[in-house]
Amino acid sequence: MTKADLVEIVAERTGFTKTDVHVICDTLLDVIKEVMSDGYNIELRRFGTFKLKIRKPRMARNPRTGEPVPIEKRVIPVFKPSNDFKDQIAITPEELEKKR
């Protein structure tokens, strides 16, 4: 599913135009990125939490040469779904395979 598909569903359910929903979705995503780039986590009750996680430095290998390559410590965004979210999407692996 793409962002355009989500915009279409939200527009149908709310009665807003697709243009308005698209602007709202883009703005929401931009605000999430801005807030997280300022170092804050975002908690959306009954949905989940967007957090910043620090990855430790490590040594990797260049797959072509086998040469060791150092990877520096870095910050990555992660999403942790809430229990309500997990309960709502609880389907079996078999059901998921059928839908794909």
MMTF fields as JSON, N, C-alpha, C and O atoms, coordinates in Angstrom:
{
  "mmtfVersion": "1.0.0",
  "mmtfProducer": "UNKNOWN",
  "numBonds": 399,
  "numAtoms": 400,
  "numGroups": 100,
  "numChains": 1,
  "numModels": 1,
  "chainsPerModel": [1],
  "groupsPerChain": [100],
  "chainIdList": ["A"],
  "bondAtomList": [4, 2, 8, 6, 12, 10, 16, 14, 20, 18, 24, 22, 28, 26, 32, 30, 36, 34, 40, 38, 44, 42, 48, 46, 52, 50, 56, 54, 60, 58, 64, 62, 68, 66, 72, 70, 76, 74, 80, 78, 84, 82, 88, 86, 92, 90, 96, 94, 100, 98, 104, 102, 108, 106, 112, 110, 116, 114, 120, 118, 124, 122, 128, 126, 132, 130, 136, 134, 140, 138, 144, 142, 148, 146, 152, 150, 156, 154, 160, 158, 164, 162, 168, 166, 172, 170, 176, 174, 180, 178, 184, 182, 188, 186, 192, 190, 196, 194, 200, 198, 204, 202, 208, 206, 212, 210, 216, 214, 220, 218, 224, 222, 228, 226, 232, 230, 236, 234, 240, 238, 244, 242, 248, 246, 252, 250, 256, 254, 260, 258, 264, 262, 268, 266, 272, 270, 276, 274, 280, 278, 284, 282, 288, 286, 292, 290, 296, 294, 300, 298, 304, 302, 308, 306, 312, 310, 316, 314, 320, 318, 324, 322, 328, 326, 332, 330, 336, 334, 340, 338, 344, 342, 348, 346, 352, 350, 356, 354, 360, 358, 364, 362, 368, 366, 372, 370, 376, 374, 380, 378, 384, 382, 388, 386, 392, 390, 396, 394],
  "bondOrderList": [1, 1, 1, 1, 1, 1, 1, 1, 1, 1, 1, 1, 1, 1, 1, 1, 1, 1, 1, 1, 1, 1, 1, 1, 1, 1, 1, 1, 1, 1, 1, 1, 1, 1, 1, 1, 1, 1, 1, 1, 1, 1, 1, 1, 1, 1, 1, 1, 1, 1, 1, 1, 1, 1, 1, 1, 1, 1, 1, 1, 1, 1, 1, 1, 1, 1, 1, 1, 1, 1, 1, 1, 1, 1, 1, 1, 1, 1, 1, 1, 1, 1, 1, 1, 1, 1, 1, 1, 1, 1, 1, 1, 1, 1, 1, 1, 1, 1, 1],
  "groupList": [{"groupName": "MET", "atomNameList": ["N", "CA", "C", "O"], "elementList": ["N", "C", "C", "O"], "formalChargeList": [0, 0, 0, 0], "bondAtomList": [1, 0, 2, 1, 3, 2], "bondOrderList": [1, 1, 2], "singleLetterCode": "M", "chemCompType": "L-PEPTIDE LINKING"}, {"groupName": "THR", "atomNameList": ["N", "CA", "C", "O"], "elementList": ["N", "C", "C", "O"], "formalChargeList": [0, 0, 0, 0], "bondAtomList": [1, 0, 2, 1, 3, 2], "bondOrderList": [1, 1, 2], "singleLetterCode": "T", "chemCompType": "L-PEPTIDE LINKING"}, {"groupName": "LYS", "atomNameList": ["N", "CA", "C", "O"], "elementList": ["N", "C", "C", "O"], "formalChargeList": [0, 0, 0, 0], "bondAtomList": [1, 0, 2, 1, 3, 2], "bondOrderList": [1, 1, 2], "singleLetterCode": "K", "chemCompType": "L-PEPTIDE LINKING"}, {"groupName": "ALA", "atomNameList": ["N", "CA", "C", "O"], "elementList": ["N", "C", "C", "O"], "formalChargeList": [0, 0, 0, 0], "bondAtomList": [1, 0, 2, 1, 3, 2], "bondOrderList": [1, 1, 2], "singleLetterCode": "A", "chemCompType": "L-PEPTIDE LINKING"}, {"groupName": "ASP", "atomNameList": ["N", "CA", "C", "O"], "elementList": ["N", "C", "C", "O"], "formalChargeList": [0, 0, 0, 0], "bondAtomList": [1, 0, 2, 1, 3, 2], "bondOrderList": [1, 1, 2], "singleLetterCode": "D", "chemCompType": "L-PEPTIDE LINKING"}, {"groupName": "LEU", "atomNameList": ["N", "CA", "C", "O"], "elementList": ["N", "C", "C", "O"], "formalChargeList": [0, 0, 0, 0], "bondAtomList": [1, 0, 2, 1, 3, 2], "bondOrderList": [1, 1, 2], "singleLetterCode": "L", "chemCompType": "L-PEPTIDE LINKING"}, {"groupName": "VAL", "atomNameList": ["N", "CA", "C", "O"], "elementList": ["N", "C", "C", "O"], "formalChargeList": [0, 0, 0, 0], "bondAtomList": [1, 0, 2, 1, 3, 2], "bondOrderList": [1, 1, 2], "singleLetterCode": "V", "chemCompType": "L-PEPTIDE LINKING"}, {"groupName": "GLU", "atomNameList": ["N", "CA", "C", "O"], "elementList": ["N", "C", "C", "O"], "formalChargeList": [0, 0, 0, 0], "bondAtomList": [1, 0, 2, 1, 3, 2], "bondOrderList": [1, 1, 2], "singleLetterCode": "E", "chemCompType": "L-PEPTIDE LINKING"}, {"groupName": "ILE", "atomNameList": ["N", "CA", "C", "O"], "elementList": ["N", "C", "C", "O"], "formalChargeList": [0, 0, 0, 0], "bondAtomList": [1, 0, 2, 1, 3, 2], "bondOrderList": [1, 1, 2], "singleLetterCode": "I", "chemCompType": "L-PEPTIDE LINKING"}, {"groupName": "ARG", "atomNameList": ["N", "CA", "C", "O"], "elementList": ["N", "C", "C", "O"], "formalChargeList": [0, 0, 0, 0], "bondAtomList": [1, 0, 2, 1, 3, 2], "bondOrderList": [1, 1, 2], "singleLetterCode": "R", "chemCompType": "L-PEPTIDE LINKING"}, {"groupName": "GLY", "atomNameList": ["N", "CA", "C", "O"], "elementList": ["N", "C", "C", "O"], "formalChargeList": [0, 0, 0, 0], "bondAtomList": [1, 0, 2, 1, 3, 2], "bondOrderList": [1, 1, 2], "singleLetterCode": "G", "chemCompType": "PEPTIDE LINKING"}, {"groupName": "PHE", "atomNameList": ["N", "CA", "C", "O"], "elementList": ["N", "C", "C", "O"], "formalChargeList": [0, 0, 0, 0], "bondAtomList": [1, 0, 2, 1, 3, 2], "bondOrderList": [1, 1, 2], "singleLetterCode": "F", "chemCompType": "L-PEPTIDE LINKING"}, {"groupName": "HIS", "atomNameList": ["N", "CA", "C", "O"], "elementList": ["N", "C", "C", "O"], "formalChargeList": [0, 0, 0, 0], "bondAtomList": [1, 0, 2, 1, 3, 2], "bondOrderList": [1, 1, 2], "singleLetterCode": "H", "chemCompType": "L-PEPTIDE LINKING"}, {"groupName": "CYS", "atomNameList": ["N", "CA", "C", "O"], "elementList": ["N", "C", "C", "O"], "formalChargeList": [0, 0, 0, 0], "bondAtomList": [1, 0, 2, 1, 3, 2], "bondOrderList": [1, 1, 2], "singleLetterCode": "C", "chemCompType": "L-PEPTIDE LINKING"}, {"groupName": "SER", "atomNameList": ["N", "CA", "C", "O"], "elementList": ["N", "C", "C", "O"], "formalChargeList": [0, 0, 0, 0], "bondAtomList": [1, 0, 2, 1, 3, 2], "bondOrderList": [1, 1, 2], "singleLetterCode": "S", "chemCompType": "L-PEPTIDE LINKING"}, {"groupName": "TYR", "atomNameList": ["N", "CA", "C", "O"], "elementList": ["N", "C", "C", "O"], "formalChargeList": [0, 0, 0, 0], "bondAtomList": [1, 0, 2, 1, 3, 2], "bondOrderList": [1, 1, 2], "singleLetterCode": "Y", "chemCompType": "L-PEPTIDE LINKING"}, {"groupName": "ASN", "atomNameList": ["N", "CA", "C", "O"], "elementList": ["N", "C", "C", "O"], "formalChargeList": [0, 0, 0, 0], "bondAtomList": [1, 0, 2, 1, 3, 2], "bondOrderList": [1, 1, 2], "singleLetterCode": "N", "chemCompType": "L-PEPTIDE LINKING"}, {"groupName": "PRO", "atomNameList": ["N", "CA", "C", "O"], "elementList": ["N", "C", "C", "O"], "formalChargeList": [0, 0, 0, 0], "bondAtomList": [1, 0, 2, 1, 3, 2], "bondOrderList": [1, 1, 2], "singleLetterCode": "P", "chemCompType": "L-PEPTIDE LINKING"}, {"groupName": "GLN", "atomNameList": ["N", "CA", "C", "O"], "elementList": ["N", "C", "C", "O"], "formalChargeList": [0, 0, 0, 0], "bondAtomList": [1, 0, 2, 1, 3, 2], "bondOrderList": [1, 1, 2], "singleLetterCode": "Q", "chemCompType": "L-PEPTIDE LINKING"}],
  "groupTypeList": [0, 1, 2, 3, 4, 5, 6, 7, 8, 6, 3, 7, 9, 1, 10, 11, 1, 2, 1, 4, 6, 12, 6, 8, 13, 4, 1, 5, 5, 4, 6, 8, 2, 7, 6, 0, 14, 4, 10, 15, 16, 8, 7, 5, 9, 9, 11, 10, 1, 11, 2, 5, 2, 8, 9, 2, 17, 9, 0, 3, 9, 16, 17, 9, 1, 10, 7, 17, 6, 17, 8, 7, 2, 9, 6, 8, 17, 6, 11, 2, 17, 14, 16, 4, 11, 2, 4, 18, 8, 3, 8, 1, 17, 7, 7, 5, 7, 2, 2, 9],
  "groupIdList": [1, 2, 3, 4, 5, 6, 7, 8, 9, 10, 11, 12, 13, 14, 15, 16, 17, 18, 19, 20, 21, 22, 23, 24, 25, 26, 27, 28, 29, 30, 31, 32, 33, 34, 35, 36, 37, 38, 39, 40, 41, 42, 43, 44, 45, 46, 47, 48, 49, 50, 51, 52, 53, 54, 55, 56, 57, 58, 59, 60, 61, 62, 63, 64, 65, 66, 67, 68, 69, 70, 71, 72, 73, 74, 75, 76, 77, 78, 79, 80, 81, 82, 83, 84, 85, 86, 87, 88, 89, 90, 91, 92, 93, 94, 95, 96, 97, 98, 99, 100],
  "secStructList": [7, 7, 2, 2, 2, 2, 2, 2, 2, 2, 2, 2, 2, 2, 7, 7, 7, 2, 2, 2, 2, 2, 2, 2, 2, 2, 2, 2, 2, 2, 2, 2, 2, 2, 2, 2, 2, 6, 6, 7, 7, 3, 3, 3, 6, 6, 6, 3, 3, 3, 3, 3, 3, 3, 3, 7, 7, 3, 3, 3, 3, 7, 6, 6, 6, 7, 7, 3, 3, 3, 3, 7, 7, 3, 3, 3, 3, 3, 3, 3, 3, 7, 2, 2, 2, 2, 2, 2, 6, 7, 7, 7, 2, 2, 2, 2, 2, 2, 2, 7],
  "xCoordList": [0.855, 0.0, 0.901, 1.913, 0.534, 1.325, 0.646, -0.481, 1.358, 0.778, -0.467, -1.442, -0.434, -1.591, -2.81, -3.934, -2.59, -3.69, -4.255, -5.47, -3.365, -3.817, -4.609, -5.644, -4.113, -4.801, -6.202, -7.155, -6.333, -7.647, -8.609, -9.774, -8.134, -8.981, -9.425, -10.601, -8.483, -8.824, -9.8, -10.73, -9.604, -10.513, -11.928, -12.906, -12.032, -13.349, -14.036, -15.233, -13.27, -13.854, -14.193, -15.125, -13.462, -13.666, -14.485, -15.062, -14.542, -15.237, -14.362, -14.813, -13.117, -12.186, -11.727, -11.83, -11.222, -10.705, -9.368, -8.693, -8.994, -7.705, -6.566, -5.558, -6.723, -5.685, -5.475, -4.34, -6.584, -6.485, -5.837, -4.977, -6.253, -5.712, -4.229, -3.435, -3.856, -2.453, -1.601, -0.515, -2.089, -1.364, -1.237, -0.172, -2.304, -2.279, -1.282, -0.501, -1.301, -0.372, 1.077, 1.932, 1.347, 2.707, 3.16, 4.297, 2.261, 2.59, 2.862, 3.825, 2.031, 2.234, 3.594, 4.331, 3.925, 5.202, 6.374, 7.392, 6.234, 7.293, 7.496, 8.631, 6.401, 6.494, 7.157, 7.983, 6.81, 7.433, 8.943, 9.721, 9.36, 10.794, 11.482, 12.588, 10.834, 11.424, 11.599, 12.654, 10.555, 10.602, 11.678, 12.429, 11.753, 12.762, 14.166, 15.113, 14.319, 15.65, 16.096, 17.288, 15.15, 15.478, 15.789, 16.097, 15.709, 16.088, 14.944, 15.181, 13.713, 12.562, 11.97, 12.056, 11.363, 10.573, 9.119, 8.718, 8.339, 6.925, 6.085, 6.278, 5.154, 4.27, 2.853, 2.275, 2.302, 0.912, 0.134, 0.234, -0.635, -1.348, -2.182, -2.826, -2.158, -2.902, -2.43, -3.07, -1.304, -0.724, 0.713, 1.045, 1.569, 2.951, 3.846, 3.385, 5.136, 6.12, 7.235, 7.786, 7.554, 8.713, 9.845, 9.717, 10.955, 12.071, 13.35, 13.451, 14.328, 15.668, 16.54, 16.54, 17.28, 18.112, 19.555, 19.821, 20.476, 21.891, 22.452, 22.383, 23.006, 23.664, 25.139, 25.779, 25.672, 27.074, 27.975, 27.559, 29.206, 30.148, 30.493, 30.474, 30.809, 31.151, 32.026, 32.19, 32.571, 33.363, 32.513, 31.908, 32.482, 31.781, 32.822, 34.01, 32.389, 33.299, 32.751, 31.553, 33.639, 33.285, 33.053, 33.964, 31.854, 31.575, 32.444, 32.678, 32.919, 33.752, 35.176, 35.74, 35.745, 37.162, 37.391, 38.48, 36.395, 36.56, 37.294, 37.551, 37.627, 38.35, 37.47, 36.303, 37.996, 37.213, 36.895, 37.744, 35.652, 35.213, 34.6, 33.645, 35.137, 34.552, 33.252, 33.161, 32.256, 30.99, 30.886, 30.948, 30.729, 30.708, 29.394, 28.393, 29.424, 28.218, 27.246, 27.651, 25.952, 24.972, 23.604, 23.337, 22.758, 21.396, 20.44, 20.533, 19.511, 18.514, 17.119, 16.954, 16.101, 14.727, 14.171, 14.444, 13.392, 12.722, 11.261, 10.919, 10.409, 8.989, 8.651, 8.954, 8.016, 7.559, 6.042, 5.504, 5.34, 3.88, 3.343, 3.954, 2.185, 1.548, 0.904, 0.748, 0.541, -0.142, -1.47, -1.838, -2.208, -3.476, -3.242, -3.996, -2.195, -1.847, -1.552, -2.081, -0.707, -0.329, -1.538, -1.669, -2.422, -3.624, -4.534, -5.128, -4.643, -5.545, -5.05, -5.859, -3.736, -3.225, -2.801, -2.133, -3.176, -2.77, -3.423, -4.603, -2.634, -3.087, -2.028, -0.879, -2.43, -1.486, -0.588, -0.962, 0.587, 1.458, 0.773, 1.012, -0.068, -0.766, -1.726, -1.822, -2.439, -3.372, -2.612, -3.079, -1.465, -0.655, -0.166, -0.189, 0.267, 0.749, -0.366, -0.115, -1.597, -2.733, -3.015, -3.382, -2.84, -3.133, -2.068, -2.332, -0.881, 0.199, 0.149, 0.976],
  "yCoordList": [-1.169, 0.0, 1.232, 1.27, 2.216, 3.434, 4.58, 4.449, 5.699, 6.87, 7.331, 7.771, 7.232, 7.621, 6.757, 7.258, 5.466, 4.571, 4.986, 5.011, 5.311, 5.754, 7.056, 7.215, 7.982, 9.265, 9.026, 9.665, 8.127, 7.829, 7.259, 7.656, 6.334, 5.732, 6.781, 6.84, 7.617, 8.648, 9.651, 10.086, 10.022, 10.966, 10.388, 11.099, 9.107, 8.463, 8.434, 8.699, 8.11, 7.969, 9.305, 9.374, 10.358, 11.639, 12.635, 13.563, 12.455, 13.418, 14.593, 15.464, 14.628, 15.663, 15.353, 14.216, 16.367, 16.13, 15.408, 15.473, 14.725, 14.032, 15.026, 14.725, 16.213, 17.237, 17.644, 17.744, 17.881, 18.268, 17.158, 17.428, 15.924, 14.793, 14.624, 14.323, 14.816, 14.685, 15.732, 15.419, 16.966, 18.036, 17.703, 17.897, 17.209, 16.852, 15.716, 15.781, 14.681, 13.556, 14.02, 13.664, 14.82, 15.317, 16.166, 16.053, 17.015, 17.872, 17.039, 17.305, 16.035, 15.159, 14.468, 14.442, 13.919, 13.229, 14.194, 13.852, 15.399, 16.406, 16.8, 16.942, 16.975, 17.352, 16.231, 16.506, 14.989, 13.854, 13.878, 13.721, 14.074, 14.113, 15.295, 15.151, 16.469, 17.653, 17.464, 17.769, 16.958, 16.767, 15.746, 15.943, 14.666, 13.652, 14.166, 13.794, 15.011, 15.557, 16.512, 16.794, 17.018, 17.841, 16.987, 17.522, 15.654, 14.751, 14.241, 13.607, 14.505, 14.088, 12.778, 12.466, 12.012, 10.84, 11.276, 12.297, 10.506, 10.826, 9.634, 8.523, 9.864, 8.808, 9.106, 10.133, 8.199, 8.302, 7.203, 6.029, 7.591, 6.612, 5.671, 6.09, 4.409, 3.332, 3.073, 2.315, 3.697, 3.431, 2.946, 1.837, 3.784, 3.378, 4.555, 5.684, 4.272, 5.284, 5.304, 4.265, 6.493, 6.705, 7.133, 8.126, 6.392, 6.687, 6.801, 6.324, 7.452, 7.512, 6.527, 6.505, 5.717, 4.695, 4.92, 5.257, 4.731, 4.874, 3.497, 2.572, 3.37, 2.133, 2.221, 3.243, 1.181, 1.14, 1.073, 0.592, 1.554, 1.393, -0.088, -0.853, -0.469, -1.871, -1.975, -1.015, -3.14, -3.413, -4.257, -5.251, -3.845, -4.601, -5.032, -4.751, -5.701, -6.121, -5.691, -5.791, -5.22, -4.918, -6.257, -7.084, -6.505, -7.821, -8.146, -9.318, -7.121, -7.377, -7.762, -8.713, -7.007, -7.199, -7.974, -8.508, -8.043, -8.686, -7.803, -8.209, -6.6, -5.659, -5.156, -4.837, -5.078, -4.549, -3.061, -2.284, -2.686, -1.302, -0.872, -1.492, 0.181, 0.632, 1.395, 2.224, 1.101, 1.838, 2.591, 2.002, 3.893, 4.748, 4.627, 4.133, 5.09, 5.164, 6.118, 7.16, 5.753, 6.605, 6.505, 5.603, 7.444, 7.488, 7.081, 7.575, 6.168, 5.736, 5.868, 5.739, 6.127, 6.143, 4.72, 3.915, 4.423, 3.129, 3.368, 4.397, 2.408, 2.48, 1.265, 0.135, 1.501, 0.41, 0.487, 1.434, -0.5, -0.463, -0.694, -1.399, -0.086, -0.281, -1.665, -2.328, -2.082, -3.376, -3.375, -4.382, -2.249, -2.163, -2.372, -3.087, -1.746, -1.874, -3.345, -3.895, -3.973, -5.37, -6.288, -7.222, -6.026, -6.862, -6.732, -7.714, -5.519, -5.287, -5.951, -6.364, -6.056, -6.647, -8.098, -8.659, -8.7, -10.078, -11.025, -11.358, -11.449, -12.453, -13.547, -13.332, -14.709, -15.817, -15.638, -14.952, -16.251, -16.191, -16.728, -16.229, -17.732, -18.303, -17.29, -17.177, -16.551, -15.521, -14.436, -13.942, -14.068, -13.051, -13.526, -12.772, -14.751, -15.303, -15.33, -15.082, -15.627, -15.625, -14.245, -14.107, -13.202, -11.836, -11.273, -10.332, -11.846, -11.362, -12.063, -11.809],
  "zCoordList": [0.0, 0.0, 0.0, 0.7, -0.773, -0.871, -0.116, 0.362, -0.024, 0.638, -0.129, 0.479, -1.443, -2.246, -1.912, -1.87, -1.675, -1.285, 0.073, 0.265, 1.011, 2.332, 2.23, 2.877, 1.415, 1.225, 0.687, 1.134, -0.254, -0.844, 0.2, 0.248, 1.034, 2.066, 3.076, 3.434, 3.543, 4.529, 3.929, 4.607, 2.671, 2.006, 1.926, 2.156, 1.601, 1.523, 2.891, 2.998, 3.927, 5.264, 5.918, 6.72, 5.596, 6.27, 5.461, 6.028, 4.14, 3.305, 2.884, 2.14, 3.352, 2.912, 1.493, 1.032, 0.807, -0.534, -0.434, 0.593, -1.503, -1.518, -1.36, -0.72, -1.943, -1.838, -0.386, 0.081, 0.332, 1.741, 2.578, 3.416, 2.345, 3.096, 2.781, 3.672, 1.53, 1.138, 1.859, 2.345, 1.928, 2.62, 4.108, 4.695, 4.716, 6.135, 6.384, 7.333, 5.546, 5.708, 5.569, 6.38, 4.531, 4.338, 5.52, 5.977, 6.009, 7.147, 8.388, 9.108, 8.654, 9.805, 9.731, 10.717, 8.586, 8.434, 8.578, 9.179, 8.028, 8.167, 9.627, 10.082, 10.359, 11.772, 12.575, 13.446, 12.298, 12.994, 12.756, 13.697, 11.508, 11.202, 11.88, 12.4, 11.878, 12.505, 14.012, 14.567, 14.664, 16.112, 16.471, 17.427, 15.716, 16.007, 15.713, 16.407, 14.702, 14.417, 15.513, 15.639, 16.312, 17.476, 18.708, 19.773, 18.563, 19.641, 20.501, 21.529, 20.099, 20.903, 20.388, 19.201, 21.311, 20.959, 20.829, 21.387, 20.097, 19.895, 20.324, 19.83, 21.242, 21.714, 21.248, 21.601, 20.454, 20.003, 20.714, 20.358, 21.714, 22.547, 21.687, 20.725, 22.048, 21.394, 19.97, 19.242, 19.55, 18.233, 18.379, 17.96, 18.979, 19.166, 19.468, 19.634, 19.535, 19.89, 18.854, 18.491, 18.39, 17.54, 18.465, 19.182, 18.456, 19.348, 18.546, 17.416, 19.168, 18.61, 19.369, 20.599, 18.634, 19.246, 18.81, 17.656, 19.739, 19.417, 19.081, 19.891, 17.879, 17.469, 17.824, 17.575, 18.391, 18.789, 17.561, 16.507, 17.695, 16.576, 16.422, 17.386, 15.184, 14.946, 13.704, 12.951, 13.517, 12.326, 11.374, 11.773, 10.129, 9.091, 8.059, 8.221, 7.017, 5.959, 4.607, 4.342, 3.773, 2.388, 1.701, 1.672, 1.14, 0.564, -0.663, -0.956, -1.377, -2.561, -2.19, -2.732, -1.258, -0.947, 0.34, 0.553, 1.19, 2.479, 3.475, 4.608, 3.048, 3.892, 5.034, 4.806, 6.25, 7.372, 7.166, 6.728, 7.494, 7.361, 8.692, 9.16, 9.305, 10.569, 10.326, 9.42, 11.146, 11.1, 12.418, 13.497, 12.308, 13.49, 14.251, 13.73, 15.498, 16.314, 15.621, 15.106, 15.613, 14.929, 15.59, 16.384, 15.244, 15.777, 14.668, 13.544, 14.993, 14.022, 14.622, 15.835, 13.778, 14.277, 14.309, 13.419, 15.339, 15.445, 15.823, 16.407, 15.482, 15.85, 16.677, 16.294, 17.825, 18.677, 18.759, 19.332, 18.192, 18.228, 19.638, 20.441, 19.927, 21.23, 21.284, 20.258, 22.461, 22.601, 21.868, 21.262, 21.909, 21.172, 19.678, 19.017, 19.154, 17.74, 17.422, 16.456, 18.241, 18.005, 18.092, 17.302, 19.048, 19.193, 17.982, 17.538, 17.449, 16.33, 15.044, 14.213, 14.873, 13.641, 13.821, 12.952, 14.92, 15.197, 14.197, 14.311, 13.22, 12.262, 12.224, 12.609, 11.757, 11.689, 10.463, 9.513, 10.485, 9.306, 8.05, 6.951, 8.21, 7.059, 6.437, 5.215, 7.303, 6.804, 6.061, 5.035, 6.561, 5.91, 4.551, 3.579, 4.485, 3.199, 2.163, 0.984, 2.584, 1.658, 1.094, -0.073, 1.94, 1.528, 0.582, -0.166, 0.62, -0.228, -1.508, -2.384]
}
